[in-house]
Amino acid sequence: MPKQSVLPPLVISALLLCFYYLLMPWHDALLMRYPRVIDGAWWQIITGQLMHHDQPHLWFNVIGVWIGWLLFPEQLKHTKHWWVTLPILLASSAGQLLGAPSYEVYAGFSGTLYGLFAYAAFKDALAKQWIGMVVLAALVLKIIFDLDQPATGDAVAVFAHIGGALCGIILVFLSRFSVPKT
C-alpha cells in the first residue's frame, strides 16, 4: 500500500504561514471585503482565504489542515486528491460574498477546511466508514448551531463554511459521475 503524501498539507501550511507572516504589510489589501471585490479587487476572493486576523486564527487553520490529513488517509492520500482545494476555496468565498454581503471583512481558511472535511467525510460515509459519518454529522450540526446562534453567527463566517461544505459535497457527486465506468 503506498504511503500517504505529506506534500499537500505541507504546501498548504507553508502558503498560509507565508501569507500571514510575509505579506502582513499588505494585510488590509488582501482581506476580502465585499465592496472592494465588487469594485474590482477580485484577488481578495482568493487572498481572503489565505489571510488570517491573528496568529491563533492562523494556527487553528494550519492544525485543521493536518487533522484532515490524519482523519482521512484514504480520501486525501495522494497529491491528486487535493485538487478539490481550489474550487472549495472559491465556493467558500462566494458563499460568504453572496450570503453575507454586509459582513465587514472575511479572512481565514476555515470555509475551505469545512469543504475539505465535507468532501473527505462524505466519500468516507459513502464507503460506509464510520469516521466519515461522524465528521459529516458534526459538520452539519455545527453549521446549524452557527446559523441558530446569532451572536456566534456574527463572529463566525457561517456562509463561508456553508459554501465550502456544499462545494465539497457537490465535488463528490461530480467525481462519482465523471469517473468512466470500465
Rosetta silent file (secondary structure, phi, psi, omega in degrees, C-alpha in Angstrom):
SEQUENCE: MPKQSVLPPLVISALLLCFYYLLMPWHDALLMRYPRVIDGAWWQIITGQLMHHDQPHLWFNVIGVWIGWLLFPEQLKHTKHWWVTLPILLASSAGQLLGAPSYEVYAGFSGTLYGLFAYAAFKDALAKQWIGMVVLAALVLKIIFDLDQPATGDAVAVFAHIGGALCGIILVFLSRFSVPKT
SCORE:     score description
SCORE:     0.000 S_00000001
   1 L     0.000  127.020 -179.188    0.000    0.000    0.000 S_00000001
   2 L   -67.621  151.025 -179.945    1.527    3.375   -0.994 S_00000001
   3 L   -73.561  156.540  177.144    2.229    5.886    1.729 S_00000001
   4 L   -74.816  133.113 -179.121    0.083    8.944    2.233 S_00000001
   5 L   -73.466  130.812  178.296    1.614   12.052    0.637 S_00000001
   6 L   -93.824   -8.445 -176.396    2.654   14.729    3.105 S_00000001
   7 H   -61.034  -48.121 -178.520    3.292   17.268    0.326 S_00000001
   8 H   -60.047  -48.415  178.657   -0.216   18.813    0.053 S_00000001
   9 H   -65.980  -30.546  176.309   -0.649   19.662    3.753 S_00000001
  10 H   -65.487  -45.485 -179.462    2.946   20.929    3.848 S_00000001
  11 H   -64.678  -45.385  179.625    2.368   23.200    0.844 S_00000001
  12 H   -63.249  -43.995  178.647   -0.958   24.493    2.179 S_00000001
  13 H   -61.478  -45.142  179.275    0.541   25.106    5.626 S_00000001
  14 H   -62.587  -39.594  178.742    3.535   26.913    4.111 S_00000001
  15 H   -63.259  -46.655  179.050    1.213   29.025    1.970 S_00000001
  16 H   -62.440  -43.798  179.998   -0.928   30.017    4.955 S_00000001
  17 H   -66.231  -42.360  179.113    2.137   30.820    7.079 S_00000001
  18 H   -64.358  -42.641  178.904    3.824   32.810    4.298 S_00000001
  19 H   -59.987  -43.713 -177.172    0.693   34.836    3.618 S_00000001
  20 H   -71.680  -51.018 -171.581    0.352   35.749    7.255 S_00000001
  21 H   -83.152  -33.254 -176.651    3.963   36.365    8.208 S_00000001
  22 H   -93.486  -27.535 -176.912    5.480   37.637    4.961 S_00000001
  23 L  -104.312   16.571 -179.476    2.569   39.583    3.500 S_00000001
  24 H   -56.712  -34.855  178.129    1.469   41.317    6.696 S_00000001
  25 H   -60.076  -23.263 -179.977    2.346   44.780    5.318 S_00000001
  26 H  -107.255   17.557 -175.616   -0.415   44.225    2.717 S_00000001
  27 H   -49.356  -50.845 -176.342   -2.812   42.571    5.163 S_00000001
  28 H   -63.321  -36.440 -179.300   -5.618   45.087    4.672 S_00000001
  29 H   -75.342  -17.954 -176.949   -5.432   44.876    0.858 S_00000001
  30 H   -97.995  -16.892  176.209   -5.546   41.063    0.931 S_00000001
  31 L   -68.346  149.865 -179.340   -8.553   40.615    3.249 S_00000001
  32 E   -88.075  120.819  176.465  -11.847   40.015    1.457 S_00000001
  33 L  -127.437  126.774 -175.899  -14.252   42.946    1.658 S_00000001
  34 H   -50.195  -52.250 -177.557  -17.479   42.884   -0.348 S_00000001
  35 H   -61.094  -36.793 -179.810  -17.340   46.497   -1.612 S_00000001
  36 H   -69.380  -39.729  178.502  -13.719   46.131   -2.724 S_00000001
  37 H   -63.057  -45.091  178.951  -14.413   42.854   -4.554 S_00000001
  38 H   -62.291  -34.469  179.875  -17.379   44.458   -6.341 S_00000001
  39 L   -81.577    2.962  174.187  -15.159   47.437   -7.226 S_00000001
  40 L   117.528   -1.428  178.903  -12.608   45.135   -8.897 S_00000001
  41 L   -83.245   61.208 -174.416  -10.372   43.698   -6.170 S_00000001
  42 L   -60.790  -29.007 -178.769  -11.101   40.169   -7.462 S_00000001
  43 L   -62.150  -22.914 -179.274   -7.894   38.742   -5.937 S_00000001
  44 H   -65.513  -20.245  176.120   -9.426   39.132   -2.478 S_00000001
  45 H   -61.846  -34.830  178.895  -11.663   36.151   -3.272 S_00000001
  46 H   -92.492  -48.813 -174.440   -8.514   34.012   -3.046 S_00000001
  47 H   -67.348  -28.493  177.056   -6.278   36.017   -0.722 S_00000001
  48 H   -62.203  -29.234  177.775   -9.031   36.447    1.875 S_00000001
  49 H   -75.270  -25.504 -174.927   -8.958   32.680    2.332 S_00000001
  50 H   -96.496  -13.716  177.760   -5.196   32.679    2.849 S_00000001
  51 L   -92.542  160.804  179.405   -5.005   35.645    5.253 S_00000001
  52 L  -139.142  154.994 -178.313   -5.922   35.493    8.942 S_00000001
  53 L   -70.942  -37.150 -177.965   -6.951   38.011   11.577 S_00000001
  54 L  -157.218  175.853 -176.536   -4.362   36.932   14.132 S_00000001
  55 H   -63.517  -44.064  178.312   -1.905   34.151   14.992 S_00000001
  56 H   -59.672  -40.025  177.370   -4.318   31.881   16.909 S_00000001
  57 H   -59.114  -46.550  177.866   -6.732   32.054   13.943 S_00000001
  58 H   -59.827  -50.628 -174.559   -3.887   31.107   11.593 S_00000001
  59 H   -68.769  -32.536  174.276   -2.609   28.255   13.746 S_00000001
  60 H   -61.827  -40.065  179.955   -6.084   26.761   14.273 S_00000001
  61 H   -72.046  -38.110  176.026   -6.463   26.575   10.500 S_00000001
  62 H   -61.916  -44.564  177.637   -2.984   25.089    9.983 S_00000001
  63 H   -61.846  -38.840  177.520   -3.796   22.461   12.608 S_00000001
  64 H   -59.769  -38.400  177.103   -7.119   21.847   10.825 S_00000001
  65 H   -59.859  -45.321 -177.828   -5.275   21.020    7.591 S_00000001
  66 H   -72.045  -33.712  176.185   -3.224   18.388    9.425 S_00000001
  67 H   -64.108  -43.171  176.821   -6.232   16.971   11.277 S_00000001
  68 H   -60.235  -42.388  179.007   -7.975   16.478    7.926 S_00000001
  69 H   -62.471  -39.335  179.829   -4.876   14.768    6.566 S_00000001
  70 H   -74.683  -38.625 -177.066   -4.768   12.459    9.600 S_00000001
  71 H   -71.320  -30.747 -172.414   -8.513   11.718    9.731 S_00000001
  72 L  -124.255   63.989 -176.732   -8.892   10.859    6.054 S_00000001
  73 L   -64.439  -29.589  179.604   -5.796    8.947    4.941 S_00000001
  74 L   -79.878  -37.855 -175.643   -7.674    7.172    2.140 S_00000001
  75 L   -80.633  -27.400 -178.811   -9.526   10.218    0.819 S_00000001
  76 L  -121.824   40.993 -174.101   -6.569   12.607    0.975 S_00000001
  77 L   -74.245  -50.384 -173.242   -3.803   10.093    0.304 S_00000001
  78 L  -106.717  160.513  178.023   -2.233   11.414   -2.877 S_00000001
  79 H   -55.769  -37.166 -178.073   -1.476   14.885   -4.144 S_00000001
  80 H   -65.238  -21.509  178.299   -4.116   14.419   -6.863 S_00000001
  81 H   -74.038  -16.611 -176.666   -6.822   14.076   -4.171 S_00000001
  82 H   -90.596    3.516  179.336   -6.172   17.635   -3.019 S_00000001
  83 H   -58.857  -24.496 -177.277   -7.232   19.198   -6.350 S_00000001
  84 H   -68.335  -14.062 -176.404  -10.575   19.974   -4.734 S_00000001
  85 H   -59.179  -44.319 -176.713   -8.985   22.675   -2.558 S_00000001
  86 H   -65.659  -50.477  177.682   -9.163   25.411   -5.217 S_00000001
  87 H   -63.356  -33.292  177.611  -12.839   25.055   -6.184 S_00000001
  88 H   -66.719  -42.418  177.843  -13.754   24.722   -2.498 S_00000001
  89 H   -57.741  -46.478  179.910  -11.750   27.855   -1.687 S_00000001
  90 H   -65.562  -40.861  179.423  -13.600   29.785   -4.421 S_00000001
  91 H   -67.616  -35.146  177.474  -17.001   28.436   -3.335 S_00000001
  92 H   -63.008  -46.341  177.467  -16.290   29.359    0.270 S_00000001
  93 H   -63.837  -42.599  178.913  -15.561   32.955   -0.718 S_00000001
  94 H   -62.279  -41.085  177.767  -18.605   33.037   -2.994 S_00000001
  95 H   -59.375  -42.261 -179.918  -20.770   31.702   -0.165 S_00000001
  96 H   -69.170  -42.739 -179.545  -19.568   34.471    2.128 S_00000001
  97 H   -64.946  -43.673 -177.320  -19.992   37.195   -0.501 S_00000001
  98 H   -78.772  -37.340 -175.698  -23.479   36.079   -1.530 S_00000001
  99 H   -81.400  -28.226 -176.831  -24.763   35.015    1.890 S_00000001
 100 L  -143.861   65.727 -177.496  -23.463   37.924    3.941 S_00000001
 101 L   -63.281  -20.455  179.582  -22.566   40.884    1.705 S_00000001
 102 L   -87.393   -3.018  178.991  -22.721   43.242    4.668 S_00000001
 103 L   -59.529  128.344 -171.866  -20.094   41.216    6.574 S_00000001
 104 L   -56.561  -56.148 -176.282  -17.321   43.689    7.348 S_00000001
 105 L  -153.124  143.085  177.771  -14.274   41.638    6.424 S_00000001
 106 E  -120.024  134.925  174.345  -13.519   37.997    5.723 S_00000001
 107 L  -152.277  141.903  174.267  -10.239   36.249    6.375 S_00000001
 108 L   128.652  160.338 -174.626   -9.336   32.659    7.057 S_00000001
 109 L  -101.621    2.646 -172.678   -9.145   29.166    5.671 S_00000001
 110 H   -65.518  -34.539  176.841  -11.943   27.646    7.755 S_00000001
 111 H   -62.598  -39.629  177.156  -14.513   27.733    4.934 S_00000001
 112 H   -67.904  -38.936  176.776  -12.083   25.783    2.777 S_00000001
 113 H   -62.193  -42.916  176.481  -11.440   23.391    5.669 S_00000001
 114 H   -56.438  -42.127  179.576  -15.179   22.791    6.037 S_00000001
 115 H   -66.797  -43.685  177.887  -15.239   21.920    2.350 S_00000001
 116 H   -63.092  -42.176  178.410  -12.238   19.587    2.516 S_00000001
 117 H   -65.222  -42.948  179.872  -13.703   17.865    5.577 S_00000001
 118 H   -63.628  -42.296  179.422  -17.129   17.582    3.906 S_00000001
 119 H   -59.751  -54.556 -177.004  -15.534   16.188    0.737 S_00000001
 120 H   -68.814  -39.817 -179.126  -13.448   13.556    2.518 S_00000001
 121 H   -66.883  -40.468  179.767  -16.106   12.726    5.127 S_00000001
 122 H   -66.873  -39.411  175.594  -18.815   12.289    2.505 S_00000001
 123 H   -62.670  -42.653  176.772  -16.568    9.999    0.453 S_00000001
 124 H   -63.229  -43.796 -179.489  -15.841    8.001    3.609 S_00000001
 125 H   -61.965  -40.297  178.042  -19.540    7.900    4.528 S_00000001
 126 H   -65.853  -27.121  176.479  -20.417    6.587    1.058 S_00000001
 127 L   -88.803   10.324  178.326  -17.788    3.884    1.602 S_00000001
 128 L    61.257   37.177  175.089  -19.537    3.085    4.914 S_00000001
 129 L   -93.185  127.440 -174.328  -16.613    4.303    7.028 S_00000001
 130 H   -62.950  -35.094 -177.505  -17.796    5.360   10.484 S_00000001
 131 H   -63.933  -38.122  177.977  -15.369    8.296   10.819 S_00000001
 132 H   -64.197  -41.571  179.172  -16.806    9.913    7.714 S_00000001
 133 H   -64.026  -41.381 -179.476  -20.349    9.576    9.014 S_00000001
 134 H   -67.107  -46.511 -178.745  -19.397   11.091   12.378 S_00000001
 135 H   -65.798  -41.338  178.996  -17.470   14.019   10.871 S_00000001
 136 H   -62.675  -44.455  177.433  -20.214   14.733    8.328 S_00000001
 137 H   -62.443  -40.971  179.536  -22.868   14.747   11.065 S_00000001
 138 H   -64.528  -40.125  177.654  -20.675   17.020   13.207 S_00000001
 139 H   -62.057  -46.101  179.967  -20.218   19.465   10.309 S_00000001
 140 H   -62.400  -46.011  179.270  -23.952   19.648    9.674 S_00000001
 141 H   -62.571  -40.631  179.396  -24.690   20.148   13.378 S_00000001
 142 H   -64.285  -42.680  178.722  -22.010   22.842   13.691 S_00000001
 143 H   -64.966  -43.372  178.150  -23.407   24.766   10.708 S_00000001
 144 H   -62.207  -43.865  178.371  -26.960   24.505   12.077 S_00000001
 145 H   -59.268  -46.556 -179.216  -25.737   25.648   15.504 S_00000001
 146 H   -63.443  -38.341  178.140  -23.928   28.645   13.994 S_00000001
 147 H   -68.535  -32.484 -176.586  -26.993   29.630   11.969 S_00000001
 148 H   -80.765  -21.044 -176.772  -29.213   29.292   15.028 S_00000001
 149 L  -106.224   95.501 -176.384  -26.997   31.378   17.317 S_00000001
 150 H   -55.144  -40.023 -179.098  -26.995   34.987   16.063 S_00000001
 151 H   -64.346  -42.800  178.182  -24.174   36.069   18.390 S_00000001
 152 H   -69.606  -41.721 -178.832  -21.980   33.181   17.223 S_00000001
 153 H   -62.667  -30.359  177.216  -23.063   33.626   13.613 S_00000001
 154 H   -71.510  -31.620 -178.291  -21.956   37.253   13.657 S_00000001
 155 H   -87.807  -18.980 -177.074  -18.485   36.276   14.836 S_00000001
 156 L  -114.099  139.359  179.612  -18.159   33.255   12.541 S_00000001
 157 L   -79.854   73.526 -174.027  -18.268   33.367    8.766 S_00000001
 158 H   -57.775  -40.907 -175.975  -21.110   30.849    8.569 S_00000001
 159 H   -71.270  -26.561  172.515  -21.782   31.399    4.876 S_00000001
 160 H   -67.842  -39.693  178.049  -18.147   30.709    4.005 S_00000001
 161 H   -65.668  -42.519  179.270  -18.464   27.428    5.900 S_00000001
 162 H   -64.734  -46.185  179.178  -21.723   26.592    4.107 S_00000001
 163 H   -59.094  -44.489  178.846  -20.243   27.466    0.701 S_00000001
 164 H   -65.142  -45.950 -178.431  -17.180   25.311    1.336 S_00000001
 165 H   -64.328  -44.358  178.583  -19.149   22.352    2.715 S_00000001
 166 H   -62.366  -41.792  178.523  -21.688   22.396   -0.137 S_00000001
 167 H   -62.679  -42.612  178.383  -18.925   22.568   -2.707 S_00000001
 168 H   -58.544  -42.426  179.614  -17.135   19.612   -1.079 S_00000001
 169 H   -69.025  -41.835  178.597  -20.296   17.505   -1.268 S_00000001
 170 H   -62.542  -38.885  179.535  -21.025   18.564   -4.859 S_00000001
 171 H   -64.675  -31.530  175.531  -17.473   17.645   -5.859 S_00000001
 172 H   -63.932  -46.321  178.601  -18.004   14.131   -4.514 S_00000001
 173 H   -62.316  -44.083  179.855  -21.051   13.753   -6.760 S_00000001
 174 H   -62.945  -40.260  179.923  -19.194   15.206   -9.738 S_00000001
 175 H   -68.333  -31.861  179.191  -16.218   12.906   -9.192 S_00000001
 176 H   -72.258  -34.405 -178.487  -18.504    9.866   -8.972 S_00000001
 177 H   -85.038  -23.003 -176.920  -20.261   10.735  -12.224 S_00000001
 178 H   -88.198  -12.927  179.308  -17.141   11.783  -14.142 S_00000001
 179 L   -74.936  120.929  179.916  -15.203    8.560  -13.491 S_00000001
 180 L   -65.447  137.642  178.348  -15.506    6.400  -16.615 S_00000001
 181 L   -85.731  129.397 -179.813  -17.034    3.003  -15.962 S_00000001
 182 L  -111.932    0.000    0.000  -14.904    0.137  -17.232 S_00000001
